Amino acid sequence: MNQRSESARLVRARKPEILVDLYGWGADVFEEICCDLFFDEVGVKNPERYGRPRQKQFGVDLVADRRDGTGIDALSCKCYKSIRPEQIRKFADEFLDHWGTHWATQCVRRFILCIACDLRGLERRAEIQAEKARFKALGIEFEIWAQRELSIRVRRSRELARQFFDPFPTNDPAPPPLQVVASGPAGLIQSAVISQIGALQSAVEQAVAATLDESRQLMLRGQHEKARELLLAIRGDLVRWSSLGPAVQARLLRQLAVLALNQRLIQECRTLLEEANSLAPEEEPRVQALLALRETGSSAALQVLASPKSKDGAMLRAGLLIEADQIADAEVLLQEWSTLKNVDAEWHRLAAFIACHQRRREDAFQHVLTAERLAPDWVPILEIGGIVRYACALSAAVPFRIGSVPEPVSIDLARVDDESQAHLQHAADRFALLCERIHDPESQKRWRLWKFACGALMVDREAQAKLECLRLIAETPTSAVAIFWALTNGYALPSDTLRRVEQQLRRDPPSIDDLQAAVALADYKRDFKKAAAIEPAQIN
């Protein structure tokens, strides 16, 4: 009878990973494997080999469209058993040598170098870091997929492992589960189903990634509720949700967090963000920076997003710098990403802000025209288009600075030439369109003020402008900006309107809007002593 030994037994640890020999397949099959792996990337779509046989490839073997619509990713395949010093640089030069003549206008956002051999040496790491710096100067992210990275990706793609590496290498004495096939028709069906699981999961994630891209576009067009419905439909489908990887789940939750933040649901945003980070930490804390902006201000947000890594992160930081009145720093950051010129609407929107601040209104207008060509239906582009056209209609003597609402301007300081008056009309049309599309009360009130300001500076529109100003003052809360506009342009306010506004301002405690309106009303009545008595710190 066998007895269990009481002595300690040595259990050999399992090898943590298996490196796949990709070199042995040859260059052509290696490219096909890399193309299949490229297809599994969540952020890209339609990967394809670049060019037909014997066509010039300009240092690239594969290309794919980016799902965020910002350009393409390019991939170069090198089926080498080993490489010599400085060879990584030479591979990169095969692409960079054609930058000015071919790739500069192709909106390349990421360049991936796939090499079949091991690149663990410290010398190789130094070469890779040097190439990352070279590519970053062009606004391109540089990546290396060497033997270990490629092996991990192959293992994750069961369908690819079955197709190219059957039986797949393993430390286990028994073959992996995918190779177990029962006899008879039922066994054949079971094998077919199992072999498709990996491909099915990848297809589901690709479909969800496309939905996330669609949701992002809806958000930019101001269709927040529709975007939210798309995202909640995925999260509410337990089968589909459980089939997603943590990175895709985290991305969806972060989009929901942004939507919550837009609705000023701070706690909901924070909860969603914490859940997302528990699934997959955010490589670049963009949503956290937006939350800090809402809760604390631009300085705190800039500390959170101190070192942006991506294009989206850099553009967000540039916007935060503008918000913090650090215009020079924002301009430097945009110049570091100058490769986005003529290809990225957000880059031109921010450039228009900076040019307008620097009183280069014609330059700002040209940036607006480019942004409108690239993204004509984005809400931020419609808004900046209206504001810059309004600024172009003002006299050069007016020190215009972009703010959330239009500062009061006398009609005497508006240009009356046909082009300037057309600018005002086109600006008013954009603000009217925004009011129709977006139903958020605060945003609507802001755009109505801008639309009114456009009309107030148009020739022969004084009567209509006065009526609109009175309507804005009659609303609750009273618009301090509208009262200041009435004061600046000499609109007479009826006595009953004044009494109603004064009663409204007696609320306790007063809001910031109430205090600002009280100052405006005191100025309107020439009661400067009362205006000065309102505590400035309360308004601040």
GUSE-900414 format. One record per residue: x negated, y, z of N, C-alpha, C in turn. Coordinates in steps of 0.1 Angstrom, whole numbers, plus 5000, padded with zeros to 4 digits. Example, Ala and Ser with C-alpha at 12.3 -4.5 7.8 and 13.67 -1.06 7.14 Angstrom:
REM residues 2
486849435078487749555078486849675078/487249785071486349895071487150005079/
//
This chain:
REM residues 540
499149885000500050005000499150125000/499450214991498650334990498950435001/497950495007498150595017497650725013/498350835017497950965014496651005021/495651055014494351095020494651225029/494051215041494151335050493051435047/492051405038491051505035491551605025/490851725026491251825017490951795003/491751834993491551804979491251934972/490351924963489952044955490852044942/491652154941492452174930491852274920/491552224908490852314899491852424894/491452544894492352654890492452654875/493652694871493952694856493252814850/492752794838492152904831493153014829/492853144832493853244831494353274817/493453254806493953284793493153194783/493653184771493053114761492853204749/491553214744491253304733491453224720/492053284711492453214698491353244688/490953144680489953164669490753214657/490753344655491353404644490453414632/489153414634488153424624488253314613/488553194619488553074610489653074599/490653164600491753164591491353234578/490353324578489953394566490653534566/490153624558490653764558492153774554/492553704544493953724539494953684550/494753554555495753514565495653594578/494453644581494253724593495053854592/495153914580495954024577497453994580/497853874575499253834577499553824592/498653764599498853744614499053884620/498153974617498154114622499454184618/499954154606501154214602502354164610/502354034613503453974622503354034636/502154054641502054104654502454254655/502154324644502554464642504054474643/504754374637506254374637506754374651/506054314660506554304674506354424682/505654524676505554654683506854724684/507254764696508554824698508654964691/507655034691507755174686507655194671/507455084663507355094649508355004642/508555034629509454954620508854944606/509354844599508954824585507454814583/506754734591505254714588505054644575/504054684568503854624555502354634551/501854544543500454554538500354674529/499254744529499154874522498554844508/499354864498498854854484498854704479/498854694466498754564460497354524459/497054394455495754344454494954434443/493754464447492854544439493154694438/494254734445494454874446493654934457/493255064456492455134466493355144479/492755114490493455114503493055224513/492055304509491655414517491355384532/490855264534490455224548491555164556/492655134550493855084558494354954551/494754854560495354734554496854724557/497354784568498754784571499254924575/500454954572501155074577502555044582/503055124591504355104596504955244600/506255264598506955384602507155384617/506955504623507255514637508755544639/509255474649510755484651511155614656/510255694662510655834666510655934655/510355884643510355974631509256074630/508156054637507056154637506056124627/506056004620505055974610504855824609/503555784607503255644605502155604614/501955474616500855414623500055334612/498755334612497955264603497055164610/496855044603496054944609495054884599/493854864604492754814596492354674602/492254574593491954434598490554394594/489754354603488454304601488254164606/488154074597488053934601486553894602/485953934613484553914616484353824628/483353734627482953644638482253724648/481453814644480753904653480354034645/480054144652479754264646478454324651/477754404643476554464647476754604654/475754654661475854784667476254894656/477054984660477555094652478555054641/478854924641479754884630481254924633/481554944645482955004648483055144642/482055224643482055354637482155344622/481455254616481555234601482955194597/483555104605484955064601485855194602/485655274613486455394614486255494603/484955504598484655594587485355554574/485655424573486355384560487655454559/488255484571489555564571489255714571/488355754579488155904581487555964568/486755884560486255944548487355984538/488555934540489655974531490656064538/490256114550491156194557491656324550/490656404545491056524538491756504525/491356394518491856374504493156294504/493456214514494556124514495456124526/494856104538495656084550496156204557/495556324555495856444563497356484562/497856444550499256484548500256374550/499756254555500656134557501156124571/500856214580501456214594501056084601/499756054600499255934608499155974623/499855894631499855924645498955824653/498755704648497955604655497155524645/495955494648495055414639494555294648/494955174644494555054651493554974643/492454944650491454854644491454714649/491854624641491954484645490754404641/490054354651488754274649488954144655/488554034648488853904652487853854663/486853924665485753884675485853944688/485053894697485053944711484254074712/484854174719484154304721483954344735/483654244744483554274758482254354762/481254364753479954424757480154574761/479354614770479354754774479054854763/478154804754477754884742479054914733/479754804732480954814723482054904730/482154904743483054984750482755134748/481455164748480955304746481255344732/481155254722481455294708482955314707/483755234713485155254713485655394718/485055434730485355554736484955674727/483855654720483355764711484355784699/484855664694485855674683487155734688/487555704700488855764705488755914706/487555964709487356114710487356174696/486756104686486756154672488156154666/488956054669490356054663491256154671/491056164684491856254691491756404686/490556434681490356574676491256594663/491656484657492556494646494056474649/494356454662495656434667496156284665/495156194664495456054662495055974674/495855874678495555784689494755664683/493555634688492755524683492855404693/493155284687493255164695492455054688/491954964697491254844693492054724697/492354634687492954504691491854404687/491054364697490054264695490554124699/489654024700490053884701491053864713/490653924725491553904737492853964735/492954084730494254154728495054074718/494454034707495153964697495653824702/494853754710495253624716496453644725/496453744733497553764742498853794734/498753874723499953904715500453774708/499453694703499853564697500653474707/500153464719500753384729502153434732/502353564732503753614735504653594724/504153574712505053554700505053404698/506053334703506153194702506353154687/507053224680507253194666505953194658/505153304661503853314654502953204659/502953174672502053064677502452934670/503752904668504152784662503752774647/503852894641503552894626502152874623/501252944631499852944627498952854636/499452824648498652754658499452634664/499852544655500652434659499752304658/499352234669499752274683498952384689/499652474697498952584703497952544713/496652594714495652554724496152584738/495952484747496352494761495452414770/495352454782494552374792495352254798/496752254796497552154801497252014794/497251904801497051774795498151734786/499351784789500551754780500751874770/501351844759501551954749502552054755/502552174750503452274755504952244751/505952294759507352264757507852274742/507252374735507752394722507452274712/506552194716506152074708506951954711/507851954721508551834725509851834716/510051734708511151724699511851594702/513151594706513851474708514251404695/514451274695514851204683516251224679/516551204667517951214662518351354658/519551374653519951504648520051614659/520451574671520551664682519251724686/518251634685516851684688516351774678/516651754665516251854655516951984657/518151984661518852114663518252184675/517952104686517352164698516052234694/515252164687513952214683514052344675/515052344666515152464657515652584666/516552554675516952664684515852724693/515052624699514052674708512952744700/512652704688511552774680511952914676/513252944677513753074673513953174685/513753124697513953204709513053324709/511753304706510853414706511153514695/511453464683511853554673513153634676/514153564682515353624685515153734695/514353714706514153814716513453934709/512553914700511854024694512854104685/513754024678514754094670515654184679/516054124690516954204699516254334704/514954314708514254434712514054534701/513854494689513754584677515054654675/516154584676517554644675517754744685/517454714698517654804709516754924707/515454904703514555014701515155114690/515755054680516455144670517555224676/518355164685519355234692518855344701/517755314708517155414716516655534708/516155504696515755614687516955694683/518055624680519255694676519855774687/519755724700520155804711519355924713/518055914711517256034712517656144702/517856104690518356194680519656264683/520556184689521856234693521656344704/520756314713520456414724519956544718/519056534709518456654703519556724695/520556654690521656724683522756774692/522556744705523456794715524656704718/524656584712525656484714525356394726/525356454737524856384749525856274753/527156294752528056194757527956074748/527856094735527755974726526455904728/525355974731524155904734524255824747/524955884757525155814770525955684767/526955694759527755574756526955464750/526055494741525255394734524355324744/523755404753522855344763523555264773/524755314778525455234788526055104782/526355104769526854984763525754874763/524454914762523354814762523154764776/523154864786522954824800524054744805/525254764801526454694806526554554800/525854524789525954394783524854304790/525254224800524254154808523354054799/523953994789523253904781522153974773/522554084767521554164759520554234768/520954284780520054354789519054254795/519454134798518554034804517553984794/517853994781516953954770515854054767/515954174772514954274769513754264779/512654304774511454314782511554434791/510654434802510754544811510354684805/509554684795509154814789510354874782/511154794775512254844768513354884778/513554804788514554844798514154974805/512854994808512455114814512655234805/512355214792512555324783514055374782/514955274782516355304782516755384795/516255334807516655394819516155544820/514955564814514455704814515255794805/515755744794516655824786517955854794/518455764801519655784810519355894820/518055884826517655984836517656124830/517156134818517156274811518556324809/519456234805520856274803521456314817/521156244827521656284840521056424844/519856444841519256574845519856684837/520256664824520956764816522256804822/522856704829524156724836523956774850/522756804854522356854867522656754878/522656624875522856514885521456474889/520956544899519556534903519356394909/520156354919519956224926520156114916/521056114907521156004897519955994889/519456114885518156114877517056044884/516956084897515856034905515955884907/517155834909517455684911517055614898/517555664887517255594874515755594871/515055704875513655714872512855614881/513255604894512655504903512855364898/514055334893514255194887513355174875/513255274866512455254854511055234858/510455304867509055294871508855164878/509855104885509654974891509554864880/510154884869510054784858508754804850/508354924846507154954838506755094841/505655114849505255254852505055344840/505555464841505455554830504055604828/503455574815502155604812501955754813/502955824809502855974809504156024816/504056094827505156124835506056244830/506556224818507356334812508656364819/509356254822510656264828510456324843/509356274849509056324863508756474862/508056514851507856664850509056744848/510056684840511256754838512056764851/512056664859512656664872512056764881/510756774881510056874889510357014885/510457034871510857164866512257204872/513157114871514557144876514557174891/513857094899513857104913513057214919/511857234913510857324919510357434910/510157404898509757514888508657464879/508257554870507257524860505857484866/505457554877504157524883504057384887/505157334894505157194899505157094887/505957134877506057044865504657034858/503957144857502657144851501657054859/501757054872500856964880501256824877/502456784876502856644873502356604859/502456694849502056654836500756734833/499756704841498456774840497656734827/497756604824496856554813497756474803/498456534794499256464785498456374775/499056264772498256164763498956154749/500156184748500856164735501256304730/501756304717502256424711503456474719/504356394723505556444731505156504744/504156444750503656494763502956634761/502156644751501456764748502456884745/503556844737504556954734505356994746/505656894755506356924767505457014776/504156984777503257074785503157214779/503157224766503057354760504357434763/505457364763506757434767506757484781/506157394790506057434804505157554806/504057554798503057664799503757794795/504657794784505357904780506357954791/506957854797507957884808507257944820/505957914822505157964833504458094829/504758144817504158264811502658254809/502158134807500758104804500658094789/500858204782501058194768499658154761/498558204766497258174759496958034760/497257974772496957824774497857744765/499157784763500057714754499557724740/499057834736498557854722497357764720/496457754730495257664728495757524727/496757484735497157344734497857314720/498557404715499157384702498057374691/497057454693495957444683495157304684/495157254696494557114697495357014690/496657044687497556944680497957014667/497057084661497357154648497657054637/497356934638497756834628499256814627/499956864637501456854636502056964628/501257064623501757174615502357114603/503557164599504257124587504856984588/504756914599505256784600506156764613/506056854623506656834636507456964639/508856944640509657054643509457124656/509157044667508957094680507657184680/506657144673505357224673505757354667/506457364657506857494651507757574660/508657504667509557584676508757654687/507757584693506957644703506057744697/505557724685504757824678505557954676/506857944673507658054671507858134684/508058064695508058124709506858214711/505658154708504458224711504258344702/504558324689504458434680505358554683/506558514687507558624691507058694704/506458624713505958684725504858784722/504058744712502858824708503258934698/504658954696505159054687504859034672/504558904669504358864655505658804650/506658884648507958834645508058774631/507358824622507358764608506758624609/505658604616505058474618506058374625/506758434635507758354643508858304633/509258394624510358364615509858254605/508658254601508158154592508058014599/507658014612507657894620509157844621/510057934623511457884624511957824611/511657884600512057824587511457684585/510257664589509657524588510357434598/510557474610511257394620512657354615/513357444609514757424603514657324592/513657334584513457234573513257094578/512557084589512156954594513356894603/514056974610515056924619516257024620/517057044609518057144608519157134618/519457014624520557004633520256984647/518957004651518556994665519057114672/519657104684520057214692518957314695/517757264700516657364702516257444690/516357384678515957454666517057554662/518257514663519357614661519257734670/518957714683518857824692517657914689/516457854687515257944684515458014671/516157954661516458014649517358144651/518358134659519158244662518358354670/517658314680516858414688515858494679/515058424671514058484663514658574653/515758534647516358624637516858754644/517458734656517858854664516658944666/515558884670514358964673513859044660/513958974649513459034636514359154632/515559164638516459274635516259394644/515359384654515159494663514059584658/514059704662512959804659511659744665/510559774657509259734662508959804676/509659904679509359974692509959904704/510859804701511459734712510559614717/510059614729509159504734509959384737/510359314726511259194728510459074734/511059004743510458884749511658784750/511358664745512458564745512758524760/514058534763514558484776515858404774/516358364785517558274784518758354779/518758494782519858574777519258704771/520058774763519558894756519559014765/518359074766518359194774519059314767/519759394774520559504768519659594759/520159614747519459704737520559804731/520159924730520960024724521059994709/522260024703522460004688521460084680/521060194686520060284680518760224677/518460114684517160044683517259924674/518359914667518459804657518259854643/517559764635517359804621518659794613/518859874603520159884596519959844581/518759804577518559754564519359624562/519559584549520359474546519759344551/518459324550517759204555517959184570/517759294578517959284592519359264596/520359324589521759294592522159154589/521459104578521758964575521158864585/519958904591519458824602520358814613/520958934617521958934628523158844625/523658844613524858764610524458614610/523358584605522858444605522658394619/522158484627521858444641523258424648/524158514646525558494652526158364648/525958334635526558204630525958084638/524658094640524057974647524557964662/524658074668525158074682526658024683/527458064673528858024672528857874670/527957814661527957674659527557594671/526557654679526157594691527357584701/528157694702529257694711530357594707/530457564694531457464689530957324693/529657304692529057174693528857134707/528357224716528057194730529057244739/529557164748530657204757530257224771/528957234774528457264787528757404790/529457434801529957574804528757674805/527657644811526557734813525957764799/525657664791525057684778526057764769/527357734770528257814762528257964765/528257984778528258124782526958204778/525858124778524558184773524658214758/525158124751525158144736526258244732/527358254740528258364737527658494740/526858514750526158634752525258674740/524558574735523658594723524458634711/525658564709526458594698527058744699/527458774711527958914713526759014711/525558984715524459084713524259104698/524358994690524159014676525159104670/526459084674527559164669527359314674/526859334686526759464692525759554684/524859484677523759564669524059564654/525259514650525559514636526359644633/526159694621526859824617528359794616/529059894621530559894620531159784628/530559734638531059624646531259674661/531259804663531259844677532559804684/533659824677534959794684535059644688/534659554678534759414682533759374693/532559444693531559414703532059454717/532759574717533259614730534359524735/535259474727536259374731535559254737/534559204730533959074734533159104748/532559224749531959254762532959254773/534059314771535159314782535559174785/535659084775536058954778535058874786/533758904784532758844792532758894806/532959024808533059084821534259024829/535359004822536558954829536458814833/535458734829535358594833534858584847/535058464853534558434866533458324865/532258344870531758464876531458574865/531558694870531358814861529958804855/529758844843528458844836527758974839/526658964847525859084850525259144837/524859054828524259094815525259174807/526559134807527559204799527759344805/527759354818527859484824526759584821/525559524821524359604817524459644802/524959554794525159594780526159704778/527259704786528259804786527659944790/526759934800526160054805525160114795/524460024788523460064778524060124766/525260074762525860124749527060204751/527360244764528360344767529760294765/529960164768531360104767532060144779/533260204778534060244789534760124795/534660094808535359984814536660034820/537759974818539060014824538960004839/539660084846539660094861540059964867/541159894861541559774867540559664866/539759664855538659574854537559594864/537259724867536359754878536759704891/538059724894538659684907538559534909/538959464898538859314899537459264900/536559324894535159284895534659304909/534959424915534559454929535159354939/536359314937536959214946536259084945/535959044933535258924930533858914937/533259034937531859044943531859044958/533059044965533059044979533058904985/532858804976532758664981531658644991/531758555001530758535011530458385012/529258335010528158415006528158444991/527458554987527458584973526458494966/526758464953525858394945524858484938/523858434932522858524925523558594914/524558534907525258604897526058714903/526658694915527358804921526458924924/525258894930524359004933523859074921/523559004911523159074898524259164893/525459104893526659184888526859304897/526659294910526859404919525859514916/524659484913523659584909524059654896/524459564886524959624873526059714875/527059674883528259754885527959894892/527059884902526660004909525860104899/525060044890524460124880525460194871/526460104867527460164858528160274864/528460274877529160384884528260494889/526960484885525960584889525760584904/526060474910525860464925524460404927/523460484924522060424924521660394939/522160464948521860434962522360294966/523560264962524060134965523360024958/522960054945522259954937520859924944/520260024949518960004956519059934969/520259944975520459884988520559734988/520959684976521059534975519659474976/519559384985518259324988517559254976/516459304971515859244959515459094962/515059064974514658924977515858834975/517058884978518258794976518458754961/518258854953518358834938517258744934/516058764938514958674934515158534939/
//
